[in-house]
Amino acid sequence: MLTRLLEWTAWTMTPPKPYSFFHIALSLTGIAFAVCLAVCLNRRGGSISRRLFFAGLILAVSELYKQLFLTLAAHPGVYDWWYFPFQLCSVPMYLCLLLPFLPESKRGALYAFLQDFSLLGGFLALAEPSGLMHPYVTLTLHGFFWHFGLIFIGCSVFLSGKTERGASGFLPGLPVFLVCCLAALLINWAAGPDTNIAMFYISPYRPSQQVVFHQIALRAGIFWGNVLYVTAAAAGALLIHLGLGKLPVRRRS
């Protein structure tokens, strides 16, 4: 029954090209909607942790669909470890679900990560969307709407006033990022060189698939390619944090 339902949603399509009308129009519309929704919900007040929990729950349900679709409909009986849900853009789902179960005093680092790294992952994936384009309608829409969700999460945290402006406000989220990178590296190492798994795109066995960093890894070696990739991601999140601090936006306190 479940397999039949998933197969029914296997609507095929020609993968859209990056920077096509489809990509640009959907991205601009989705970003605008995500930001406006975050602003509207912030004005209504309420618990930010509860709001993020429901956002994480929606992401979790959509990810469950994606994993089942890939395993039972797209590639029946075969699990593709490339799609294991522990990328930088997957982590906000877990943290949003965890937030309400932590005391308020323990949430600062998660808020900082969710603001800066969610926005980083959301905008970067939409700017370089090759990984979002699939031969299935539902998978393509899942990829786009997932990253709209990340932008909503990042904007919601910013508007809530749960993070500090300036570089000091970025620092609490950095250890969360580095711990996740270490966990991703351990997963990649444990999976071995015969799988195509590459969590956080920092496989110890093959060059990063990310643009620019792939070439760096080929020239300087996989280790230094991974180091530069992690450093660049942290620097990008820092720039986002500093940029948000310059916005003349009134935040909740």
N, C-alpha and C positions, 0 to 999 in steps of 0.2 A: 504493500500500500504506500509506504513512505517513498520507496524507489519510484513508483509510478508517478507520484505527486512531483517529485524532483525532476523526473524526465519530462513531465508536462511543462515545467518552467524552463526547459532547455531551449529557449528561443535563440536561434543562431543569428549572427550578424557579421558583416565585414568589420573587423576592428577599425574604429575611427583612427585617423592619422593625428599625431600630435600637432597642435596649433591649427587644426582644422576649425571650421565654423562650429561644429559640434563641441569640440574641446573648449574653445574660448567662450562660447555662449553659455554652456552648462556651468563652466567654472565661475564666470562672473555672476551668474544668477545664484548659484549655490553659495558663494562667498557672501554676497549681499544678504541672502536670506539668513545665513548662519549668524552674521553680525547683528542684523536687526532683531532676530529672535533672542539673542543674548541680551541686547539692550532692553527689549520689552519685558523679559522675565526678570531682569535685574530691577527694573522700576517697580515691579509688583512686589518685590521683597521676598521674604521666605528664606529657607535654609539653602545655602549654596551647596552644602554637602549632599542634601537630599536631591537637589536638581542634578548634580553631577552623577549621583548614583543611578538615577533613571536614564541619564545619557549613556552611562556605562552598560546598563541593562539592555538598552536598545542595540548598542554595538555588539554585545555578547550574543543576543538572539540572531542578529544578522551574520555574525561570524560562524555560529553554529550551522546556519543554513549554508553558508559558503563551504564549510568543511564537508558537510554531508553531500552537497551538490557535486563537489569535486571528486569525492570518493565513490559515490553511488551512481552518479549520472554522467559526469564528464569523463572520468577514468574509472569505470566500474571495477571494484575490487582492488584498486591500486591506490596507495596513499602517497602523494607527492610531497616529500618533506620540504620542498621549497616553500610551500604554503603554510608550514607550521606557524601558528600565531604568536610569534615572539620577535617581532620587529620593533623598531622604534615607534612606529605608528600603531602598534598593538598594545604597548604598555599602558597608555592612558585608560584603556578599557578596564584592565585589572585594578589600576589605582582608583578609578572612580567607584568601582564596586567595593573597594576596601575602605574608603574614606569614612563612611558613617560609623564604622565599627572601631574607629580610633578616637581616643580623647582629643579634644580640640588642641591641646598643647603639643600633640604629636603630628599634627597635620601640615605644619608649615612647609616642610621639605616637599611634600607631595603637591601642595598648592603651587609652589615655585616651579616644580617640574611640569605640572599640568599646564601652567600658563605658557612657559617659554618653549618647551620641547613639543607640546601639542601644536602650537602655531608653526613652529619650524617644520615639523613633519607634514602638516596639512598643506602649507604653502609650497614647500619644495616638491611634494608629490604632484601637485597640480601644475607647477611650473615645468616639471619634466615628467610627463604623464605616460610614458611608454609602458610602465608597469600596471597602469590602470586599464589599458585597452585589451579586451578579450573577444574571442569569437562568440561569446554568449552575452545577450542583453543584460541578464540579471547580474552576472559577474562584473560587467563594465559599470553598471549603475552602482553596484555595491562598492566598487573601488572609489568612485567619485563621492558618493554620499558618506562613506566612511571618513574621508578627509574633510568634507564639510563639517562633519561631526567634531573632528579634532579642532577645527577653527572655532566652532561654537563653544567647546570646552575651554579653550585658551582665553577667548574673549570673556566668557562668564567668570572665570577666576580673576581676570584683570579688573573687571567692573565691580567685583565683590569687595575689592580692597583688602584681600587676604594676603597680598604680597607687597613688599616694600619697593619703592622706586630706587634707582641707582644700582651700581654693581653689587652692593651688599645684599640686595634683595634677590639677586640671581644665585648667589653662592649656596643657599640651602638645597636647591634642586640639583646641583652638580654632582654630589655624591650618589644620589639616586640614579642619575644617568650613568655614572661610572660603574656602579654595582650591576646595573642592567647590561652594560657592555661586557663586563666580566662573565656574567651568567650566559650571555649569548655566545661568547667565545668558548666557554666550557661545553655548551651544547654542541657547537660546531666541531670541537675537538673530539668529543665523545662519539659523535656520529661517524667519524672516520672519513678518509679521503674518497671512499667509493660512493658516497651520497652527494646529492646536490644541495644539501642544506647549507644555508649561509645567513644565519640570524644576524641582524644588524649589518649585514654585508661585510663582516670581518672574519671570513673563513681563514684558518691558518694554513689551508691547503691550496687555495687558488686565489688569483687576483680578484679584487672587488669588481662587481659588475656595474658599479656606479660610474657615470661619466666623469672624466678627468682622473679620478682616483684609480681607475683601471689602468690607465697609461702610466701613472706614477708607480703603481705596484709592479708593472712590467719593467720599468727602468730601475727603480730603487729597491725592489724586493717586496714581497708580500707583507712582511712585518712592518716596514716603514710606511707602506701604503695604508695599512690599517691604522697605524698611529696617527698619520696625517688626517685620515678620514674622521677618526674620533675627535681629534683636536679641532678640525674644521666644523664638525657638528656642534661642539660645545661653544665655539666662537660664534657660530650663527645664532644659537639660542641666546647668547649674551647680547648680541647686537639687537635681537628682537626685544629683549628685556629693556635695554637702554632706550630703544626707539619708543616703546610703550610709555616709558617714563617721561617722554617729551610731549605726549599728547595732552591737550588741554581738556581732559575729560574728568568730570566729577565722579568719583568712585564712592561706593558705600564704605563706611568705616565701622 
